[in-house]
Amino acid sequence: MAKAGLIHVLLCPLLLVALLQSCHGQERQVHIVYMGELPRGDFSGASAHHSMLEEVLGSTSSAKESLIYSYGKSFNGFAAKLTDDEVAKLSEMEGVISVFPDRKLKLHTTRSWDFMGVTEPRRGSPQEGDVIIGLLDTGIWPESESFSDEGLSPPPSKWKGECQGANFTCNNKIIGARYYNSDNSDDDTDFKSPRDSEGHGTHTSSTAAGREVVGASYFGLAEGTATGGVPGARIAVYKVCWSFGCSSADILAAFDDAIADGVDVISVSLGSDFPGQYFEDPIAIGSFHAMRKGILTSASAGNSGPFPSTVSNFAPWIQTVAASTIDRKFVAQVALGNGQVYTGVSVNSFDLNGKSFPLIWGGGAVNYSAGADTTISKFCFPGALNSHKVQGKIVLCETIDGIRGIFIASTGVSIANGVGTIMAADSSINDFAFSYSFPATVISTEDGLKVLDYIKSTENPIATILVGETWKDVMAPYVVSFSSRGPNPITPDILKPDLTAPGVDILAAWSPVAPPSIDSEDTRSVKFNVISGTSMSCPHASGAAAYVKAVHPNWSPAAIKSALMTTAFVVDPKKHEDLEFAYGSGHINPLKAIDPGLIYDASEADYIDFLCKQGYNTTTLKLITGDNSSFCTTTVPGRAWSLNYPSFSIAVEDGLPIRAVFSRTVTNVGPPNSTYTLSWSMPSSLTVRVEPSVLSFSATGEKKSFTVAVYGPNIEQQPITSGTITWTYGVFEVRSPLVVYTILPGSSFSFSTSQNKPNFKGSSMFHNNGILGGHK
C-alpha cells in the first residue's frame, strides 16, 4: 500500500489532465481557422473574420470577445475561442480550409562551425549583411556580446519589421523583435517582451548568426571563440514560446508577421509530438506561405528518437534537420575509495578538489515515511530518499525511462541535500551530456553495477566526482540517440529528415536570468551555456542556408535546400541501423553548398502537383494559393515520385515487388559547358535504370530532365535498405540517397487523402513540457 500510495501521488497530475480533457464540453477553447491565401484586392482580414464570427456566435460583442488573432498580412485566417458546435459551423463555411485546436508545441558554439570547416577566413562576408534570419523561439537577450552591432551598417531597405516591448532595444544586429502570448498564461519568470528568460532563443539565435566572442566558456569548460554561422547576418526575433510552451495560434501570427517583415530564412526549433495533416499544422501552413514568398523554413526534426516514424516538421517545403555529434564530448570521472575510476558523461563545472565523500546507494536510503521502498528509492525519485541518510553524501542512482530518469534522479538527490550523484543509465543515452546544479555524472549500467558492488562490499565506501573535461570524440559525426527518426509519418514517398547538423553539447549565448542547468531552481548566472537537442542542430542548418542565400540571393528555398542536401558529408552507415531515417542526405557542408554544380529546384506549382497527389482537391488548393489557375488533373491519390526532391524514397507494401519510377529535373548552377556522368551504389537486390545517364549543359541555368526506374523482387518485413545516385563533373559530386523499406499491407501512401471536414469534438490536448535543453 505504501508504494501504491507514492505512485498515486506521482500519477495524480496525469489523472487530473485526463479529467480536464473529458470535461471541456461546450467550454470555449482557442481554435485556428485557416483560409489559405489572402484574397486579391482591397481586403480587410479583421473585418471579414469578425463578420464570420458574428454570424456563427450571434452577436457583435461575442465575436469581438472570441477573436484572438486575425491573420491578414501573409495569409488568411484567424484564431478564436470556440465551442465544438461553433467549430462545426465554421468548418462548413465557404472559404474555410481547416479548423483545428490551438495546441502547445514544444521547443524541440565554439567548436561546431570549425568542425564543419567554416573557419575564420570565410566568415562575415559583406553580402551577409543583406540576409535576415527570423527565429521563432523564446526571445533573445539583446545585451549579449553575441549580438553586438559594432561595424554593422543599418538594416537593409527591404526590412519592414519593428521592435516591440518595454525594456528592449534593437540595434543593427537584432533589427526586429516581436512577442506573442494569445492566452496570457505567462509565468512570473517570463518577460512580457521579446526578452528571453528561458535561454533557448538566445542560444539558437547566436548559433545561427552570433558575432564572434573571444574567451566564451561554460564556467571555464569548452573555452574558445564563440561565433554563429553567418556573423554578419541580421536577426529578427519572434517570441512565441514561454515557460508553458509554444501556442499554435502564436506561431501562425509570427509566421504572418515574419513573411511580411521581409526575412530571408525562418528558423523554427520547435514542433509537435503528434503528426498532423499539412494544413492543420501551424508550421507546415506558415512555411508553405513563406515558400511562396521565397523564404526557406528550417525546422528541427524533434527529440523523440531513436524510435521510428517520430520525425516532425516533415512537409516537403520545409528543411528538416536531425542532430548529430561534433568531435568534442564532455566527461566527468568518478573515483572510488578502492582506486577504481569510471568515466561518465556530464558538463560538470563543480570542482571538489579531489575530496572524497561518503557514498550511498539510493536503494539504501529509503524514505519509508513517504510510502517508498527500495524498488522506488533506488531510482532516486523526488521524495523517495531519506534526507537524513543522504545529506552530505554522494548517491548512486539507478535510472528508468531513459532521459527522464536522469532528470528524476538528479532532482531527487538535490532535494534530499546530497553532495552529488552518480547515475547509472543505459548506454543508448550516454552520447550527450547534461549540466547539473551540483556535482553529477552519468555512467553506464555496467559500471553502475561495479560501483554498487563496491558500496555493498565496503564498510565505509567513499567517492569523488572530478571536474568536467572535454575529450575528442573520434567517432563524430553520428546521429545522437534522441534525434527523431523517419520514415515520414504522412507521406512515405518523401524521405525525412533531410539532413543532419551539430546538435550535441553546443556552446552558445544564454540568458543570464535563465537557469544554467537542468535544475529549474539553479540560481547561478552564465553568459554562455552548453545544451543539446535538434533545437541546436536547426539553427546550424538555418545559418548554413543563410550562408548560401548570401552568395545566391535569387535562389529559391528549394534550390538552397537542394544545395545543402546534395553536397552533404557522407555519414557512416555502419554507425546507424536506421540509415537515412536517422541522417537523411548526410551532414551539412556549408562551404561546398555554395557551389553545388546542379540543383533540384521546385516551385509552388510543383508543390501544388504534389498536394494533388496527396488527395487535396482543386477547390482547397485554389483557396490555399489564391490562384484560380491552381487545379488538379486527377482526383485519384498517387505516389509523390514526380516531386523534384533531392532524395528518393520507395515505400513498398509487404509482399509486393519493388517498382518505382522517379522523374527529376536538375538545373546547372556551375560552369556553362559541363557534362555530368552518372554513378550509383545500390544493394545487389535492386536494379536501377537512369535515362539518360549523361547530362550535357551548354549554359548556366540550363535544365535537364531524367528518370530513375528502380526494380526488385517481392519483399516483406524488410528494414530500410539504401543506396546513392550521384552525378559527377570534375570536382562536382551531386549526391542523392535512395531508400527502400516496407510498410504494412493496406497502408495508404498518403494519409492526407480525406477531404472531409475534421471532427474536433474532445480533441483538445495537453502537452507536458519536454526534457531536453533543445526541445523544452
Buried (B, 14 or more C-beta within 10 A) or exposed (E): EBBEEBBEEBEEEEEEBEEEEEEBEEEBBBBBBBBBBBBEEEEEBEEBBBEBBBEBBEEEEBBEBBBBBBBBBBBBBBBBBBBBEBBBBBBEEEEBBBBBBBBBBBBBBBBBBBBBEBEEEEBBBEBBBBBBBBBBBBBBBBEBBBBBBEEBEEBBEEBEBEBBBEEBEBBBBBBBBBBBBBBEEBEEEBBBBBBBBBBBBBBBBBBBBBBBBEEBBBBEBBBBBBBBBBBBBBBBBBBBBBBBBBBBBBBBBBBBBBBBBBBBBBBBBBBBBEBBBBBBBBBBBBBBBBBBBBBBBBBBBBBBBBEBBBBBBBBBBBBBBBBBBBBBBBBBBBBBBEEEEBBBBBBBBBBBEEEBBBBBBBBBBBBEEBBBBBEBBBBBBBBBBBBEBBEEBBBBBBBBEBBEBBBBBBBBBBBBBBBBBBBBBBEEBBBBBBBBBBBBBBBBEEBBEBBBEBBEEEEEBBBBBBBBBBEEBEEBBBBBBBBBBBBBBBBBBBBBBBBBBBBBBBBBBBBBBBBBBBBEEBEEEBBBBBBBBBBBBBBBBBBBBBBBBBBBEEBBBBBBBBBBBBBBBBBEEEBBEBBBBBBBBBBBBBBBBBBBBBBBBBEBEBBBBBBBBBBBEBBBBBBBBBBEEBEBEEEEBBBBBBBBBBBBBBBBBBEEEBEBEBEBBBBBBBEEEBEBEBEBEBEEEBEBEBEEEEBBBEEEEBEBEBBBEBBBEEBEEBEBBBBBBBBBBEEBBBBBBBBBBBBEEEEBBBBBBEEEBBEBEEBBBEBEEBBBBBBB
